[in-house]
Amino acid sequence: MSKAELARKANVSPITIARIEKGLPCRMETKRKIILALGFNLADKRKIFGELD
């Protein structure tokens, strides 16, 4: 899936996706949107984002 497609499915900007890929922080709500857009369950959050606070 491209960054643009993920951004569209998650209803976030492509810039947000790029920032997250660089390891910059984002809101928990943004992470939730990305997890669901990728087709994962919220319980799988560590598979996508690693350790979360």
C-alpha distances in whole Angstrom, upper triangle without the diagonal:
4,7,8,6,6,10,11,10,12,15,15,15,13,16,16,12,14,17,15,14,17,19,21,22,20,22,22,21,18,17,17,15,12,13,14,10,9,11,14,18,19,21,18,18,19,17,14,17,20,23,23,27
4,5,5,6,9,10,11,12,14,13,13,10,13,13,10,11,15,14,12,16,18,19,20,19,21,22,21,17,17,18,16,13,15,15,12,11,14,17,20,21,23,20,20,21,19,16,18,21,24,24,27
4,5,5,6,9,10,10,12,10,9,6,9,10,7,8,11,11,10,13,15,16,17,16,18,19,18,14,14,16,14,11,14,15,12,11,15,17,20,20,23,20,18,20,18,15,16,19,22,22,25
4,5,5,6,9,10,10,9,8,6,9,10,8,10,13,13,13,16,18,18,19,17,19,20,19,15,16,17,14,12,15,16,12,13,16,18,21,22,25,22,21,23,21,18,19,22,25,24,27
4,5,5,6,8,10,10,10,9,12,13,10,12,16,15,15,18,20,20,21,19,20,20,18,15,16,16,13,11,14,13,9,10,13,16,19,20,23,20,20,22,20,17,19,22,25,24,27
4,5,5,6,8,8,9,8,11,11,8,11,13,12,12,16,17,17,17,15,17,17,15,12,12,13,10,7,10,10,7,7,11,13,16,16,19,17,16,18,16,13,15,19,21,21,23
4,6,5,6,5,6,5,9,8,6,10,12,11,12,15,16,16,16,14,15,16,14,10,12,13,9,8,11,12,9,10,13,15,18,18,21,19,17,20,19,15,16,20,22,21,23
4,5,5,6,7,8,11,11,10,13,15,15,16,19,20,20,20,17,17,18,15,13,14,14,11,10,13,12,9,11,14,16,18,19,22,21,19,22,21,18,19,23,25,24,26
4,6,8,10,11,14,13,11,15,17,16,16,20,20,20,20,17,17,17,14,12,13,12,8,8,10,9,5,8,10,13,15,16,19,18,17,20,19,16,18,21,24,22,25
4,6,9,10,13,11,10,13,15,13,15,18,18,18,17,13,13,13,10,8,9,9,5,5,8,7,5,8,10,12,14,14,17,16,15,18,17,14,15,19,21,19,21
4,7,9,12,10,11,14,15,14,16,19,19,18,17,14,14,14,11,9,11,11,7,9,12,11,9,12,14,16,17,17,20,20,18,21,21,17,18,22,23,21,23
4,7,8,7,8,11,12,11,14,16,16,15,14,11,11,13,10,7,10,11,8,8,12,12,10,13,16,17,18,17,21,20,17,20,20,16,16,20,22,20,21
4,5,5,7,9,10,11,13,15,16,14,15,12,13,15,14,10,13,14,12,11,15,16,13,15,18,20,21,21,24,22,20,22,22,18,18,22,23,22,23
4,5,5,6,9,10,11,13,15,14,15,13,15,17,16,12,14,16,13,12,15,16,13,15,18,20,22,21,24,22,20,22,21,17,17,21,23,22,24
4,5,5,6,9,10,11,13,11,13,12,14,17,16,12,14,17,15,13,17,18,16,17,21,22,24,23,25,24,21,22,22,18,17,21,22,21,23
4,5,5,6,9,10,11,9,10,8,10,13,12,9,10,13,12,10,14,16,14,15,19,19,21,19,22,20,17,19,19,15,14,18,19,18,19
4,5,5,6,9,10,10,11,10,12,14,13,10,10,13,11,9,12,14,12,12,16,17,19,18,20,18,16,17,16,13,12,16,18,17,19
4,5,5,6,9,9,11,11,14,16,17,13,13,16,15,12,15,18,16,15,19,20,22,21,23,21,18,19,18,15,14,17,19,19,21
4,5,5,7,6,8,8,12,14,15,12,12,16,15,13,16,18,17,17,21,21,22,21,23,21,18,18,18,15,13,16,17,17,18
4,5,5,5,6,7,10,12,13,10,9,13,13,10,13,16,15,14,18,17,19,17,19,17,14,14,15,11,9,12,14,13,15
4,5,7,10,11,14,15,16,13,12,15,15,12,14,17,15,14,18,18,20,19,20,18,15,15,14,11,10,12,15,15,18
4,6,9,11,15,17,18,15,14,18,18,15,17,20,19,18,22,21,23,22,23,21,18,17,17,14,12,14,16,16,18
4,6,9,13,14,16,14,12,16,17,14,16,19,19,18,21,20,22,20,21,18,15,14,15,12,9,11,12,13,14
4,7,10,13,15,12,12,16,16,15,17,20,19,19,22,21,22,20,22,20,16,16,17,14,11,13,14,13,14
4,7,9,12,10,10,13,15,14,15,18,18,19,21,20,21,18,20,18,15,15,17,14,11,13,12,11,11
4,7,8,6,7,10,11,11,13,16,16,17,19,18,19,16,18,17,14,15,16,13,11,13,14,11,12
4,5,5,7,9,10,11,13,15,16,17,19,18,18,15,17,17,13,15,17,14,12,15,14,11,11
4,5,5,6,9,10,10,12,14,15,17,15,14,11,13,14,10,13,15,13,11,13,13,9,10
4,5,5,6,9,10,11,12,14,16,15,14,11,14,15,12,15,17,14,13,16,16,13,13
4,5,5,6,9,10,11,12,15,14,14,12,15,15,12,14,16,12,11,15,16,13,14
4,5,5,6,9,10,11,13,11,12,9,12,11,8,11,12,9,8,11,12,10,12
4,5,5,6,9,10,11,10,9,7,10,10,8,11,13,10,10,13,14,12,14
4,6,5,6,9,10,10,11,9,13,13,11,14,15,12,12,16,17,15,17
4,5,5,6,9,9,10,10,13,11,10,12,12,9,10,14,16,14,17
4,6,5,7,6,7,6,9,8,7,10,9,7,9,12,14,13,16
4,5,5,5,6,7,10,10,10,13,13,11,13,16,18,16,19
4,5,8,10,11,14,13,12,15,14,12,14,17,19,18,21
4,6,9,11,13,11,11,13,11,9,12,15,18,18,21
4,7,10,12,10,11,14,12,11,14,17,19,19,22
4,7,8,6,8,11,9,9,12,14,16,16,19
4,5,5,7,11,10,10,13,14,16,15,18
4,5,6,9,10,10,11,13,14,12,14
4,6,8,9,10,11,12,12,12,14
4,6,5,7,9,10,11,11,14
4,5,5,6,7,9,8,11
4,5,5,4,6,7,11
4,6,6,9,11,14
4,6,9,10,14
4,6,7,11
4,6,10
4,7
4
